Amino acid sequence: MEQDFLFALNVAYKKKIVARYLAFMERHGYRRPGGGASLQAILNIKDVSEFEDGWIILSDYHTEDGLA
């Protein structure tokens, strides 16, 4: 069984979520289906594939915090 490891700063994921949400809302005339009660915003693996195997972010994080 293969596992994917996706590493990015929270801000990178937030930007992806906002972009996908805005694109969805634009396609639907800025109205949520089903009455608009849900704020669900989904990212698929293909949406974040650029973060796959981004292990380098861990060494960068430790260096910035003086842990490396």
BALOBA-1460 file (C-alpha; in Angstrom, 3 decimals):
// residues 68
<rec num="1" residu="m" x="0.000" y="0.000" z="0.000"/>
<rec num="2" residu="e" x="1.497" y="3.306" z="-1.081"/>
<rec num="3" residu="q" x="1.232" y="6.376" z="1.147"/>
<rec num="4" residu="d" x="1.476" y="9.984" z="0.073"/>
<rec num="5" residu="f" x="3.066" y="12.562" z="2.342"/>
<rec num="6" residu="l" x="2.040" y="16.156" z="1.708"/>
<rec num="7" residu="f" x="3.999" y="18.913" z="3.430"/>
<rec num="8" residu="a" x="3.299" y="22.628" z="3.176"/>
<rec num="9" residu="l" x="2.779" y="25.563" z="5.464"/>
<rec num="10" residu="n" x="-0.798" y="26.118" z="6.618"/>
<rec num="11" residu="v" x="-1.011" y="29.274" z="4.551"/>
<rec num="12" residu="a" x="-0.374" y="27.279" z="1.366"/>
<rec num="13" residu="y" x="-3.297" y="24.946" z="2.140"/>
<rec num="14" residu="k" x="-5.522" y="27.901" z="3.083"/>
<rec num="15" residu="k" x="-4.795" y="29.595" z="-0.238"/>
<rec num="16" residu="k" x="-5.749" y="26.408" z="-2.089"/>
<rec num="17" residu="i" x="-8.988" y="26.085" z="-0.092"/>
<rec num="18" residu="v" x="-9.989" y="29.708" z="-0.701"/>
<rec num="19" residu="a" x="-9.203" y="29.496" z="-4.427"/>
<rec num="20" residu="r" x="-11.213" y="26.294" z="-4.836"/>
<rec num="21" residu="y" x="-14.122" y="27.698" z="-2.795"/>
<rec num="22" residu="l" x="-14.212" y="30.924" z="-4.825"/>
<rec num="23" residu="a" x="-14.094" y="29.003" z="-8.118"/>
<rec num="24" residu="f" x="-16.983" y="26.823" z="-6.922"/>
<rec num="25" residu="m" x="-19.030" y="29.839" z="-5.834"/>
<rec num="26" residu="e" x="-18.394" y="31.604" z="-9.138"/>
<rec num="27" residu="r" x="-19.593" y="28.551" z="-11.093"/>
<rec num="28" residu="h" x="-22.805" y="28.533" z="-9.011"/>
<rec num="29" residu="g" x="-23.554" y="32.237" z="-9.112"/>
<rec num="30" residu="y" x="-22.271" y="32.731" z="-5.553"/>
<rec num="31" residu="r" x="-25.099" y="30.616" z="-4.130"/>
<rec num="32" residu="r" x="-24.425" y="27.431" z="-2.178"/>
<rec num="33" residu="p" x="-26.483" y="24.436" z="-3.333"/>
<rec num="34" residu="g" x="-28.940" y="23.018" z="-0.814"/>
<rec num="35" residu="g" x="-29.828" y="26.300" z="0.860"/>
<rec num="36" residu="g" x="-26.307" y="27.442" z="1.651"/>
<rec num="37" residu="a" x="-25.995" y="25.968" z="5.150"/>
<rec num="38" residu="s" x="-22.710" y="24.189" z="4.447"/>
<rec num="39" residu="l" x="-19.342" y="25.947" z="4.396"/>
<rec num="40" residu="q" x="-17.621" y="22.752" z="3.253"/>
<rec num="41" residu="a" x="-14.542" y="23.262" z="1.102"/>
<rec num="42" residu="i" x="-12.842" y="20.124" z="-0.175"/>
<rec num="43" residu="l" x="-9.320" y="19.682" z="-1.489"/>
<rec num="44" residu="n" x="-8.560" y="16.636" z="-3.592"/>
<rec num="45" residu="i" x="-5.143" y="15.003" z="-3.812"/>
<rec num="46" residu="k" x="-4.687" y="16.491" z="-7.293"/>
<rec num="47" residu="d" x="-5.224" y="19.970" z="-5.784"/>
<rec num="48" residu="v" x="-2.261" y="19.574" z="-3.442"/>
<rec num="49" residu="s" x="-0.043" y="17.200" z="-5.414"/>
<rec num="50" residu="e" x="2.654" y="19.895" z="-5.637"/>
<rec num="51" residu="f" x="3.222" y="19.379" z="-1.893"/>
<rec num="52" residu="e" x="3.910" y="15.643" z="-2.284"/>
<rec num="53" residu="d" x="7.153" y="14.482" z="-0.695"/>
<rec num="54" residu="g" x="8.009" y="18.018" z="0.362"/>
<rec num="55" residu="w" x="10.208" y="16.759" z="3.187"/>
<rec num="56" residu="i" x="12.529" y="19.759" z="2.789"/>
<rec num="57" residu="i" x="9.985" y="21.922" z="4.594"/>
<rec num="58" residu="l" x="10.795" y="20.070" z="7.815"/>
<rec num="59" residu="s" x="14.477" y="20.960" z="7.676"/>
<rec num="60" residu="d" x="13.596" y="24.578" z="6.818"/>
<rec num="61" residu="y" x="11.232" y="24.716" z="9.800"/>
<rec num="62" residu="h" x="13.864" y="23.403" z="12.213"/>
<rec num="63" residu="t" x="16.500" y="25.804" z="10.886"/>
<rec num="64" residu="e" x="14.196" y="28.829" z="11.338"/>
<rec num="65" residu="d" x="13.412" y="27.795" z="14.930"/>
<rec num="66" residu="g" x="17.031" y="27.072" z="15.772"/>
<rec num="67" residu="l" x="16.313" y="23.363" z="16.240"/>
<rec num="68" residu="a" x="18.636" y="22.083" z="13.541"/>
